[in-house]
Amino acid sequence: MNTPGNDTAGYSDGAAAAGPERTFAALPANRGRAFARSWWGQAWLKALEDSALDGAQVKLGRRHARAGAVGAVSVRPGRITALVQDRDHTPHRSDVLLQQLSAADWDRFLDLVADRAGHIAALLDRDMPPVLVEDAAAAGIELLPGIGDLESECGCGAWDHCAHSTALCYQVARLLDEDPFVLLLLRGRGERELLDELQERSAARAAVPAGEDAPAAEADAGVPAAEAYAARDILPPLPPPPPPVDTPGAAPALGGGTPPAPGVTVPALELLIEDAAARAQRLLADALSARHPDSAPPPALTPAQDAVRLAAAGPGEEISARLAAGSGRDPRGLALAVRAWELGGAAGLAVLEEEWTPEPEALARAAGRLAAAWEDGEARPRLRADGNRWTVVGGEVQLRYGRDGRWWPYRQEGGRWVPAGPATDDPAGALAGLSARE
C-alpha cells in the first residue's frame, strides 16, 4: 500500500471554494483481495453499490480497479478525481462528488470529538470506531455516505455511475482503509486543519478550572433541534414516575434549639413549609393525571398576590399582619383581598385592585350586553359608567367588568366596595342577586 499523499494547497476543479488537496499515487493491481477491510471502507462501497443503477457497470468498474486501471487519485473537499483507462487504454477523467459538511456541522463534530479523548486517539491511530460515527449521527452529522450521496461526473458522458467512476470508488475504499482522514477531507476538513482545531478546543477545555462551568456563551448556545431529534433513539428510557401522594407531609416542628435570626419567626417558617408541601403534592397529582399534557401551567404570582394567597389559608393574626405590611395593605385591605381571592383567585383580585378603561370595541360590547340584559318593559336600573365599573345610581351596588369579559358584583360597605359574589356572564342576574340580598 502506498503511503498517504502530501497535503497541498489547491482548488477543486470546477468549484468555487478552495481547500486542501491530497494526491495518492496509482495503486497496483489488486488480484483476489477485498477492496475494503475496515467497516467504514465497506460502508463506502455499500453506498456506491446502493446508488448505482446499473449492476453491470459496477462489476465492470470493479474489474478495472482490480486490473490497476485507476491512475493517481486526487482528493479535495467534496470531490475525488482520477484518470481511469478502458481495456483499450483510452483514458477518461472521472470525478466522484460528496457533499461537504456545513460550518455548523463541523463545529458540533469538533466539539464532540474534543469532549472525548478516545475519539482523538482513534483518529490519530488512523481508526474510525463505530461509536464515533454513532455519536456524530446522534448529533445530526452523517460522516459516511448513504444511498444517493455519491454522485459521478465522467468524461465518457455517462449520467449515472459508469465503470470509470465505479473503479475510482473501489480504489478510494482502499485509501480509506489506510486513512480515515481521507473521508474527513472529502467532507471538508484537511488533517492538519482538523487536528489544529481539535487542539485549540481541547486546550480551551483544559483551561477551565475543575468545578467551574463553561463560559456563558457556550452554555447558552443550546442544542440544535436536529441533534435533539437524532438522539431520541439512543437516550436511555425515562425512569418510572413516582407514586401518587394522597396528602402532603406534616411540617417539622421548628421550636427549640438555636433561637431564630432577627426578623425570622418560627410560625411563619412553618406556614411556608406546609404551603410548599401542599403545592408540591398538587403539582405531582397534576403531573400524574391523564389530562396533564393538555393543561397549561398557571401564571406566576407577584409577591403581593402570593401574600393574599397565603393569607387566605388563615395563618393567624400575627402572620396576617406581616403579610399585610409586606404586600402594602392595611389589615382591612388584606381582608378584602382575601375575599376577592376566595371568589376568583388572581382574576378576582385584579378586579378588586385594578381600575381600567376597556378599549372602545370592548366597551361597546359591554354596554351592548348591559342594554340587552333586560327584556322590553322590565324596569332597569340607571347605571353610571366609570372605566370598567358600572354603579347603580342611588344605590350601593356595582358591577365590575373583568378583562376576561365577565361581570363581578360589588356592594358598598363602610365606605369601601366589597366583593359580593363570583363572576358571571349575565350582568342582569348579578344585579338581581345583589338587589335580592339587599
Helices and strands as residue ranges (DSSP letters): E 7-11, E 18-24, H 39-51, H 55-66, E 73-76, E 79-85, E 91-97, H 103-114, H 117-124, H 130-138, E 151-154, H 163-178, H 181-186, H 191-206, H 216-219, H 225-230, G 231-233, H 266-288, G 292-294, H 303-311, H 317-326, H 331-353, H 360-371, E 383-386, E 389-392, E 397-401, E 407-413, E 416-419, H 427-437
